[in-house]
Amino acid sequence: MIEAIFGDGASIVSGAFWQQLIQFWELIVMVCRFLWDLLKLLSGA
């Protein structure tokens, strides 16, 4: 559907953008989980 609206060139850019956004989001989640586990470890829970 996106390809039909924007054409082939834009869909490649859009796909790369979403891929980068997903990887960035996964990095944020990993860092937050690490910090949360570190906080639990240091608090002695």
NORMOFEN-V808653 format. One record per helix or strand. SS is the DSSP state (a for helix, b for strand). FROM is the first residue (numbers start at 0). TO is the last residue. Records with the same first field share a line. If there is no record, write none. Layout:
BEGIN
SS=FROM-TO  FROM-TO
END
This chain:
BEGIN
a=1-5  7-42
END
